[in-house]
Amino acid sequence: MRFAASPLLIALMWLAVVATALGVALVSHICRQQYAELTAMERAANQMDVDYGRYLLEQSAWGSLQRIETMAAQKLDMRSPQPEEILMVKRN
C-alpha cells in the first residue's frame, strides 16, 4: 500500500517548516540580545564594585585619626594636653 500525499498537505507541511525555522531564528536573536544586555549589566556592576571600593578607601583616608589630629592642629590651633594639664575628676 502506497501513500500519496496531496498537494495541500505538502504545502501545509512546508508552511509549518518555514514557520518553525522563523520561530527558531527569532528566539535565537532574542536570546543573543538578552545575553548582550546581561553582560553589559555585569560589566556595569563590576565597575560599581570597583568604584565602591575606591570610595571606601577614600572615606577611610578622610576619617583617619591622624588626619583629623593634623587638621585640628593646623586649622584650629588645637593640641593634645600635656600630662600635667590633665585633671582627673572623681565622682562620689
Secondary structure by P-SEA (a helix, b strand, c coil): cbbbbcaaaaaaaaaaaaaaaaaaaaaaaaaaaaaaaaaaaaaaaaaaaaaaaaaaaaaaaaacaaaaaaaaaacccccccccccbbbbbcc
